[in-house]
């Protein structure tokens, strides 16, 4: 083999080495979220069942039985009017909403039950024994990572567990690493990241992890998923280069 052939042979050898190193170095997963993980907090303490409070910018619907004229997005009507048709009122920055016949009412800082009790008292001045259902439409959690149907889910109940949410998104995928499930809670400077090892929690503990509106759940993949994906792309290239290297060795 001439000088040019030797140079080509060395280049292919180097390229094979670089390809192999890239495959090995790719065996890791990128952190989707950054920040200090709060790993020392008690699971039962952090994720205890807590009634959520009505907040500014919440979307409220109000259903009063047999009184469509007083309802906003009534569940009791012939046609269920909901958020799709704009049948809701927004809680303003002061925690107040404007409601038919009774005007401005402060609901911010109350639970749904407390707000329902307040409205029942107010509407009792107008109608006898009002039956009231109050709902907050924009309470949601986001589920990302190795689940069958990642996305945003509306919290229709007052209390929703992590197990229920994972069930609604179809459960974990094959490569999901349940040892490092992450829950991000809060906003801005109040945001905290919690890492849970679901494989080490008892059944009771897993069923008593309660989520709140705005939570982000991230189920990362095992490291081997990244390796297998990269290997599937790069190994055919490496095989071709190796074959060329063997061919050049034989004709040298």
Beta strands, then each sheet from edge to edge (+ up, - down):
strand 1: 59-64
strand 2: 89-90
strand 3: 96-99
strand 4: 103-106
strand 5: 132-136
strand 6: 140-145
strand 7: 151-154
strand 8: 160-161
strand 9: 181-185
strand 10: 192-196
strand 11: 210-211
strand 12: 216-219
sheet 1: 2+ 1- 5+
sheet 2: 3+ 4-
sheet 3: 7+ 6- 12- 9+ 10-
sheet 4: 8+ 11-
end
